[in-house]
Amino acid sequence: MKEYSTQMEAGKKGIITPEMRIVAEKEYISPEKLCMLVAKGEICIPCNINHKSISPEGIGTKMRTKINVNLGISGDCNNYENEMKKVDIALKYGADAIMDLSNYGKTNTFRRQLIDKSTAMIGTVPMYDAIGYLEKDLLEIKAEDFLKVVKAHAEEGVDFMTIHAGINRRAVEAFRRDKRKMNIVSRGGSLLFAWMMMTGNENPFYEYYDDVLDILREYDCTISLGDALRPGCIDDSTDGGQIAELIELGALTERAWAKDVQVMVEGPGHMALNEIASNMKIQKRICHNAPFYVLGPIVTDIAPGYDHITSAIGGAVASMNGADFLCYVTPAEHLRLPDINDVKEGVIASRIAAHAGDIAKGIPHARDIDNAMAEARHAVDWEKMFDIAIDGDKAREYFESTPPSDRHTCSMCGKMCAVRTTNMILNGEEVKFCTEK
């Protein structure tokens, strides 16, 4: 019989699990050090006991910054075959996690197929699925109904769940007192807020939090404490509602750890560039250095169609200052459900941000691939450059679209390529432009 129920319980007992050994090798850290950080809650390894195809990853202190891809159907776009193509793209370009945010109809068939197929971590937001799963309107749903959805997702093999337990009556009071331009922009948060206001009841995920934890512990499903009151525009960032909820999330983190449930804490949102570093530090302090999972942050509100860029800017700064997990944003953000190309653009932008952050915070061997690219460029080895690039296909396509007459250059500089010129001089060769060598 196994001596532990969750990775955290194993860590507290000093047991190095098979998943810890895999993560330790990936992250260039000793299994013993990793085990200690999992026990403290500074690293989580989201790995549901029923997700058999997973390749375990660590999120948190001393770990490479991970990235998540959101996908799933809606009432207006309900093509599951198309969503599975997005899964293929996400895995091809290096997503560490995929969240199924489907909110229409019976979603469990797709989710089971996703869990069977994916080597990446799988996350969900049970609140999104509640209405379709239960076939009840919001006002008809009871507290115990929400728990049924959590149980169903855990049984299916979901590795982490966003649970908006922090938007309790105290946090709502702070939100209503501190007027916002955008109010609540979290889908799950807005549904819970509406349910609380219509029923007069406390948030069921807060009121029955211990029951939620018991379900998650049984399957070693990590709780991702959702930020229902995250800012939806830069003017709303770091306000009373956001901070009030964050304080609740800090207390909920400790309650989860007491039950050996692994935790991530979710963060903003839209936020001016100069506020990001302080927000990362505030979160880490209030939430006891639990892994921090951020959406963006999106650093300006005026770039619809380009929010993969606004998000990547914020994500790089967030990662550099302690964020552990970036949720990708696509060019379709604020406009529509992303298509396959949007998913690709979002994954790559997020990977760039995460990698830039890892270099800045000194993650072991993060610079190795950049050094390899520098060597390939020095040697003007195009094939090696394409092989190293995050998106080698696109790099090759650009190069070949206007092929140079000399393969030792590109069509921008031609024979005036600085690398070519310097290499020739250092090799004792004469540089000529007007006559052929």
C-alpha positions as CSV (number, residue, x, y, z in Angstrom):
1,M,0.0,0.0,0.0
2,K,1.3,3.5,-0.9
3,E,2.6,5.5,2.1
4,Y,1.2,8.8,0.9
5,S,-1.9,10.3,-0.8
6,T,-0.4,13.4,-2.3
7,Q,3.0,14.7,-3.4
8,M,2.9,17.1,-0.5
9,E,2.3,14.4,2.1
10,A,5.2,12.4,0.6
11,G,7.4,15.5,0.9
12,K,6.4,16.0,4.5
13,K,7.4,12.3,5.2
14,G,10.6,12.7,3.3
15,I,9.5,10.2,0.6
16,I,11.0,11.0,-2.8
17,T,8.3,10.0,-5.3
18,P,8.8,8.8,-8.9
19,E,7.3,12.1,-10.0
20,M,9.8,14.1,-7.9
21,R,12.7,12.2,-9.4
22,I,11.5,13.0,-12.9
23,V,11.0,16.7,-12.1
24,A,14.4,16.9,-10.3
25,E,16.2,15.6,-13.4
26,K,14.4,18.0,-15.6
27,E,15.1,21.0,-13.4
28,Y,18.8,20.3,-12.4
29,I,17.9,20.1,-8.7
30,S,18.6,17.3,-6.2
31,P,15.6,15.1,-5.4
32,E,16.2,15.7,-1.7
33,K,16.0,19.5,-2.2
34,L,12.9,19.2,-4.4
35,C,11.2,17.0,-1.8
36,M,11.8,19.6,0.9
37,L,10.4,22.4,-1.2
38,V,7.3,20.3,-2.1
39,A,6.8,19.7,1.7
40,K,6.9,23.4,2.3
41,G,4.5,24.2,-0.5
42,E,6.9,26.3,-2.4
43,I,6.8,23.7,-5.3
44,C,3.7,21.8,-6.5
45,I,3.7,18.9,-8.9
46,P,0.2,18.8,-10.3
47,C,-0.2,15.1,-11.1
48,N,-3.6,13.5,-10.6
49,I,-3.4,9.8,-9.8
50,N,-5.8,9.1,-12.7
51,H,-3.8,11.0,-15.4
52,K,-1.6,8.2,-16.7
53,S,-0.1,9.9,-19.8
54,I,1.4,12.9,-17.9
55,S,5.0,13.8,-17.9
56,P,5.3,15.4,-14.4
57,E,6.4,19.1,-14.1
58,G,7.2,21.2,-11.1
59,I,5.9,24.7,-10.6
60,G,7.4,27.1,-8.1
61,T,10.7,28.0,-6.4
62,K,13.9,27.2,-8.4
63,M,11.7,25.7,-11.2
64,R,11.6,26.8,-14.9
65,T,8.7,29.1,-15.5
66,K,5.8,27.0,-16.9
67,I,3.2,28.1,-19.4
68,N,-0.5,27.2,-19.7
69,V,-2.8,27.1,-22.8
70,N,-6.5,27.7,-22.5
71,L,-8.9,26.1,-24.9
72,G,-12.4,24.5,-24.9
73,I,-15.7,25.0,-26.6
74,S,-18.4,27.6,-26.1
75,G,-22.0,27.9,-27.3
76,D,-20.9,29.8,-30.3
77,C,-17.9,27.6,-31.2
78,N,-18.5,24.0,-30.3
79,N,-16.3,21.9,-32.5
80,Y,-14.4,19.4,-30.4
81,E,-12.4,18.1,-33.3
82,N,-11.0,21.7,-33.8
83,E,-10.2,21.9,-30.1
84,M,-8.2,18.7,-30.3
85,K,-6.2,20.2,-33.2
86,K,-5.4,23.1,-30.8
87,V,-4.2,20.6,-28.3
88,D,-1.8,19.2,-30.9
89,I,-0.4,22.7,-31.6
90,A,-0.1,23.5,-27.9
91,L,1.9,20.3,-27.3
92,K,4.1,20.8,-30.4
93,Y,5.2,24.3,-29.3
94,G,5.9,23.4,-25.7
95,A,2.9,24.1,-23.5
96,D,3.4,22.7,-20.0
97,A,-0.3,22.7,-19.2
98,I,-3.7,22.8,-20.9
99,M,-6.8,24.1,-19.3
100,D,-10.1,22.9,-20.7
101,L,-12.4,25.9,-20.2
102,S,-15.4,24.4,-22.1
103,N,-18.6,25.9,-20.9
104,Y,-21.2,24.4,-23.2
105,G,-23.1,21.1,-23.1
106,K,-21.6,17.8,-21.8
107,T,-17.9,18.3,-21.8
108,N,-16.7,15.2,-20.1
109,T,-16.1,13.1,-23.3
110,F,-13.7,15.7,-24.7
111,R,-12.0,16.1,-21.3
112,R,-11.4,12.4,-20.9
113,Q,-9.9,12.2,-24.4
114,L,-7.7,15.2,-23.5
115,I,-6.5,13.5,-20.3
116,D,-5.8,10.2,-22.1
117,K,-3.8,12.0,-24.8
118,S,-1.9,14.8,-23.1
119,T,1.5,14.6,-21.6
120,A,1.0,18.1,-20.3
121,M,-0.8,18.9,-17.0
122,I,-4.6,19.3,-17.4
123,G,-6.6,22.0,-15.6
124,T,-10.2,23.0,-15.4
125,V,-12.6,25.5,-13.8
126,P,-15.5,23.4,-12.4
127,M,-17.6,26.5,-12.1
128,Y,-17.6,26.9,-15.9
129,D,-18.9,23.4,-16.3
130,A,-21.5,23.5,-13.6
131,I,-24.5,24.7,-15.6
132,G,-24.0,22.2,-18.5
133,Y,-23.0,19.3,-16.3
134,L,-25.9,19.8,-13.9
135,E,-28.4,21.0,-16.5
136,K,-29.6,23.6,-14.0
137,D,-29.8,27.4,-14.2
138,L,-27.5,29.3,-11.8
139,L,-30.2,30.1,-9.3
140,E,-31.3,26.4,-9.1
141,I,-27.8,25.1,-8.2
142,K,-27.2,24.2,-4.6
143,A,-23.9,24.3,-2.7
144,E,-23.6,20.5,-2.8
145,D,-24.1,20.6,-6.6
146,F,-20.9,22.5,-7.1
147,L,-19.0,19.9,-5.1
148,K,-20.4,17.2,-7.4
149,V,-18.7,18.9,-10.4
150,V,-15.4,19.1,-8.5
151,K,-15.6,15.4,-7.7
152,A,-16.4,14.5,-11.3
153,H,-13.4,16.5,-12.7
154,A,-11.1,15.0,-10.1
155,E,-12.2,11.4,-10.9
156,E,-11.6,12.0,-14.6
157,G,-7.9,12.8,-13.9
158,V,-7.7,16.6,-13.9
159,D,-4.3,17.7,-12.4
160,F,-5.3,21.1,-11.1
161,M,-8.6,23.0,-10.7
162,T,-9.2,26.7,-10.4
163,I,-11.5,27.2,-7.4
164,H,-12.6,30.7,-6.7
165,A,-12.8,30.3,-2.9
166,G,-11.5,33.7,-2.0
167,I,-14.4,35.8,-3.2
168,N,-16.3,35.5,0.1
169,R,-18.5,38.1,1.7
170,R,-15.5,40.0,3.2
171,A,-13.9,40.3,-0.2
172,V,-17.1,41.3,-1.9
173,E,-17.6,44.0,0.6
174,A,-14.2,45.5,-0.3
175,F,-14.9,45.2,-4.0
176,R,-18.3,47.0,-3.7
177,R,-16.8,49.7,-1.5
178,D,-13.9,50.4,-3.9
179,K,-15.6,51.3,-7.2
180,R,-14.0,50.0,-10.4
181,K,-14.1,50.8,-14.0
182,M,-14.4,47.2,-15.1
183,N,-16.0,45.5,-12.0
184,I,-15.5,41.7,-12.2
185,V,-14.0,40.2,-15.3
186,S,-13.4,36.7,-14.1
187,R,-16.0,34.4,-15.6
188,G,-16.0,32.1,-12.7
189,G,-15.9,35.0,-10.2
190,S,-18.8,36.8,-11.8
191,L,-20.9,33.6,-11.8
192,L,-20.2,33.1,-8.1
193,F,-20.8,36.7,-7.3
194,A,-24.2,36.5,-9.1
195,W,-25.1,33.3,-7.2
196,M,-24.1,34.9,-3.9
197,M,-26.2,38.0,-4.6
198,M,-29.2,36.1,-5.9
199,T,-29.3,33.5,-3.1
200,G,-27.9,35.6,-0.2
201,N,-25.6,32.7,0.7
202,E,-21.8,32.6,1.2
203,N,-19.6,31.4,-1.6
204,P,-20.1,27.6,-1.5
205,F,-16.4,27.0,-2.3
206,Y,-15.4,29.1,0.8
207,E,-18.2,27.8,3.1
208,Y,-17.5,24.1,2.2
209,Y,-13.7,24.6,1.5
210,D,-12.8,21.6,3.7
211,D,-15.0,19.3,1.7
212,V,-13.4,20.6,-1.6
213,L,-10.0,19.9,-0.1
214,D,-11.0,16.3,0.9
215,I,-12.0,15.6,-2.7
216,L,-8.8,17.1,-4.1
217,R,-6.6,15.2,-1.6
218,E,-8.1,11.9,-2.6
219,Y,-6.9,12.3,-6.2
220,D,-3.8,14.4,-5.5
221,C,-5.4,17.2,-7.5
222,T,-3.7,20.6,-7.0
223,I,-5.9,23.6,-6.1
224,S,-5.3,26.7,-8.1
225,L,-6.9,29.4,-5.9
226,G,-8.6,31.6,-8.5
227,D,-8.5,35.4,-8.4
228,A,-12.1,36.3,-9.0
229,L,-11.4,40.0,-8.3
230,R,-8.4,40.3,-10.6
231,P,-8.2,43.7,-12.4
232,G,-9.8,43.8,-15.8
233,C,-8.1,47.1,-16.8
234,I,-4.9,48.8,-15.6
235,D,-6.9,51.4,-13.7
236,D,-8.4,48.7,-11.4
237,S,-5.1,47.0,-10.4
238,T,-3.9,46.7,-6.8
239,D,-7.2,48.0,-5.5
240,G,-9.1,47.1,-2.3
241,G,-11.0,44.2,-3.9
242,Q,-7.9,42.5,-5.4
243,I,-5.9,42.8,-2.1
244,A,-8.8,41.8,0.1
245,E,-9.2,38.6,-2.0
246,L,-5.5,38.0,-1.9
247,I,-5.5,38.1,1.9
248,E,-8.3,35.4,1.9
249,L,-6.2,33.3,-0.6
250,G,-3.2,33.4,1.8
251,A,-5.3,31.9,4.6
252,L,-6.9,29.4,2.2
253,T,-3.4,28.3,1.1
254,E,-2.4,27.4,4.7
255,R,-5.7,25.5,5.2
256,A,-5.0,23.4,2.0
257,W,-1.4,22.7,3.1
258,A,-2.7,21.5,6.5
259,K,-4.6,18.8,4.6
260,D,-1.6,18.0,2.3
261,V,-3.3,19.5,-0.7
262,Q,-0.9,21.2,-3.2
263,V,-1.6,24.8,-4.0
264,M,-1.1,27.4,-6.7
265,V,-2.4,31.0,-6.3
266,E,-3.6,32.9,-9.3
267,G,-2.9,36.6,-9.9
268,P,-3.6,39.5,-12.2
269,G,-4.8,40.4,-14.8
270,H,-4.4,43.9,-16.3
271,M,-1.6,45.9,-14.6
272,A,0.7,48.8,-15.4
273,L,4.3,47.7,-15.9
274,N,5.6,49.6,-12.9
275,E,3.2,47.7,-10.5
276,I,4.1,44.2,-11.5
277,A,7.2,43.6,-9.4
278,S,5.6,44.9,-6.2
279,N,2.5,42.7,-6.9
280,M,4.7,39.6,-7.3
281,K,6.4,40.3,-3.9
282,I,3.1,41.1,-2.2
283,Q,1.6,37.8,-3.4
284,K,4.6,35.7,-2.4
285,R,4.5,37.3,1.1
286,I,0.8,37.1,1.8
287,C,0.5,33.6,0.3
288,H,3.6,32.2,2.0
289,N,5.7,31.7,-1.1
290,A,3.2,29.4,-2.8
291,P,3.6,29.0,-6.6
292,F,2.1,32.1,-8.4
293,Y,0.1,31.6,-11.6
294,V,-0.5,34.8,-13.6
295,L,-2.7,35.8,-16.5
296,G,-0.4,38.2,-18.4
297,P,-0.2,40.6,-16.8
298,I,-1.6,42.7,-19.7
299,V,0.2,46.0,-19.5
300,T,-2.0,48.2,-21.6
301,D,-5.6,48.1,-22.5
302,I,-5.5,49.5,-26.1
303,A,-4.1,46.7,-28.2
304,P,-6.9,44.2,-29.0
305,G,-5.6,41.9,-31.6
306,Y,-2.1,42.2,-30.2
307,D,-2.7,41.1,-26.6
308,H,-0.3,38.2,-26.9
309,I,2.3,41.0,-27.0
310,T,1.0,43.1,-24.2
311,S,0.8,39.9,-22.1
312,A,4.3,38.7,-23.1
313,I,5.7,42.0,-21.9
314,G,4.0,41.7,-18.6
315,G,4.7,38.0,-18.3
316,A,8.5,38.4,-18.7
317,V,8.5,41.1,-16.0
318,A,6.3,38.9,-13.7
319,S,8.5,35.9,-14.2
320,M,11.7,37.8,-13.6
321,N,10.1,39.0,-10.3
322,G,8.9,35.6,-9.0
323,A,5.9,34.4,-11.0
324,D,6.1,30.7,-11.6
325,F,3.4,29.9,-14.1
326,L,2.2,32.1,-17.0
327,C,-1.2,31.6,-18.6
328,Y,-0.9,32.4,-22.3
329,V,-2.9,35.1,-24.0
330,T,-3.6,35.0,-27.7
331,P,-4.2,37.7,-30.3
332,A,-7.9,36.8,-30.0
333,E,-8.1,37.9,-26.3
334,H,-11.1,40.2,-25.7
335,L,-12.4,39.5,-29.2
336,R,-13.3,35.8,-29.9
337,L,-12.5,32.2,-29.2
338,P,-9.0,31.7,-30.5
339,D,-8.4,29.7,-33.6
340,I,-5.5,27.3,-34.2
341,N,-3.1,30.0,-35.4
342,D,-4.1,32.2,-32.4
343,V,-3.1,29.3,-30.1
344,K,0.3,29.0,-31.8
345,E,1.0,32.7,-31.5
346,G,-0.1,32.7,-27.9
347,V,2.0,29.7,-26.9
348,I,5.1,31.1,-28.6
349,A,4.7,34.6,-27.1
350,S,4.2,33.1,-23.6
351,R,7.3,30.8,-24.1
352,I,9.4,33.8,-25.0
353,A,8.2,35.6,-21.9
354,A,8.8,32.6,-19.6
355,H,12.3,32.0,-21.0
356,A,13.3,35.7,-20.7
357,G,12.2,35.6,-17.1
358,D,14.1,32.4,-16.5
359,I,17.3,33.9,-17.8
360,A,16.8,37.0,-15.6
361,K,16.3,35.0,-12.4
362,G,19.2,32.6,-13.1
363,I,17.4,29.3,-13.6
364,P,20.1,26.7,-14.1
365,H,21.0,26.1,-17.8
366,A,18.4,28.6,-19.0
367,R,21.1,30.4,-21.1
368,D,22.4,27.2,-22.7
369,I,20.1,27.3,-25.7
370,D,20.8,31.0,-26.3
371,N,24.5,30.3,-26.3
372,A,23.9,27.5,-28.8
373,M,22.0,29.9,-31.0
374,A,24.9,32.5,-30.8
375,E,27.3,29.8,-31.8
376,A,25.1,28.8,-34.8
377,R,24.8,32.4,-35.9
378,H,28.6,32.9,-35.5
379,A,29.1,30.0,-37.8
380,V,26.2,31.2,-40.1
381,D,24.8,27.6,-39.7
382,W,21.2,28.2,-40.9
383,E,20.1,24.6,-40.3
384,K,21.3,24.6,-36.7
385,M,19.6,28.0,-36.2
386,F,16.3,26.6,-37.5
387,D,16.7,23.6,-35.2
388,I,17.3,25.7,-32.1
389,A,14.6,28.3,-32.7
390,I,11.3,28.1,-30.8
391,D,9.5,28.1,-34.1
392,G,12.0,26.8,-36.6
393,D,9.4,26.4,-39.3
394,K,8.6,30.1,-39.3
395,A,12.3,31.1,-39.2
396,R,13.0,28.9,-42.2
397,E,10.0,30.3,-44.1
398,Y,11.2,33.8,-43.6
399,F,14.7,33.0,-44.7
400,E,13.6,31.1,-47.8
401,S,11.0,33.7,-48.8
402,T,13.7,36.0,-50.1
403,P,16.7,33.7,-50.5
404,P,20.2,35.4,-50.6
405,S,22.6,34.8,-53.4
406,D,25.2,33.8,-50.8
407,R,24.0,31.3,-48.2
408,H,26.5,32.7,-45.7
409,T,24.3,35.8,-45.3
410,C,20.6,36.7,-45.4
411,S,18.8,39.0,-47.8
412,M,18.8,41.9,-45.4
413,C,22.6,42.6,-45.3
414,G,23.8,40.4,-48.1
415,K,27.6,40.4,-48.4
416,M,27.7,43.3,-45.9
417,C,26.7,41.0,-43.2
418,A,28.6,42.0,-40.1
419,V,29.2,38.4,-39.0
420,R,30.5,37.4,-42.4
421,T,32.8,40.5,-42.6
422,T,34.3,39.9,-39.2
423,N,34.7,36.2,-39.7
424,M,36.6,36.8,-42.9
425,I,38.9,39.4,-41.4
426,L,39.7,37.2,-38.4
427,N,40.4,34.3,-40.8
428,G,42.9,36.5,-42.6
429,E,40.7,36.9,-45.7
430,E,40.2,40.1,-47.8
431,V,36.7,41.6,-47.8
432,K,35.5,42.7,-51.3
433,F,32.1,44.0,-52.4
434,C,32.6,45.3,-55.9
435,T,34.4,42.3,-57.4
436,E,33.8,38.6,-56.9
437,K,36.3,36.7,-54.8
